[in-house]
Amino acid sequence: GGRLIEAHALRRTERRQRAADVADALAWLHSRGVSHGDLTCSNVLLSTCCAPDDDDESADGTGDRRAFRAKVSDFGLAHDLAADAAATSAVTSAASASTSSASSFSTSSPSSSLPLPPHGTVTHMPPERLAGGAPSPEADVFSLGVVLWSMLAASKPWAGLSAPQVVRRVGIEGLSLPVPPPPDGCAGNDELEAVLRSCLERDPRRRPGAEEAARRLREVARKL
């Protein structure tokens, strides 16, 4: 076993399949009206399972025939989406009589400063969360994109930056994580990059659902 933060040691096919496991877990949560709220590599566990079905000594030539499954953990910041929707509706109704009501998320004209979110991991948060928005399935998918980025880059997102610096870069300056260079000779690179970019879209309306992301990741893994 282990944590997904160690996934750089996995085979390329395994990484993509495990990323699909994470997307499947999010899809299951979302179908039950729950958002995770703080998906990171540290909150994904790797468990050993059956060996790969191949005739070779191992799929990667190391003699290690273990296979893995990824399991999402740490639901301390999970949100009941129905309860959140009811609370948001009440706040919206109360604010409609005031000309000072907050505007909805926009990808343009950001504020000059943003406070640190009180809970969660800012390196994995989408712009709308950094601007004070509530956890949502769309925000979870963005976090999934950051997890996928970490697996491909074998690095922590926004390494070397403090939390306030990340908030400024992502929430105010509109920066995004650079797409990691693909491995040489690896099939499905274009499709994988497309999945990554779609999950990391700044506009939450343009991100795929977790179920769609899982399907696309498994399709990419089958091409290897």
Buried (B, 14 or more C-beta within 10 A) or exposed (E): EBBBBEBEEBBBBBBBBBBBBBBBBBBBBBEEBBBBBBBBBBBBBBEEEEEBEEEEEBBBEEEBBBBBBBBBEBEEBBBBBEEBEEEEEEEEEEEEEEEEEEEEBEEEEBEEEBEEBEEBBBBBBBBBBBBBBBBBBBBBBBBBBBBBBBBBBEEBBBEEBEEEEBBBBBBBEEEBBEBBEBEEEBBBBEBBBBBBEBBBBBEBEEBBBBBBBBBBBBBBBEEB
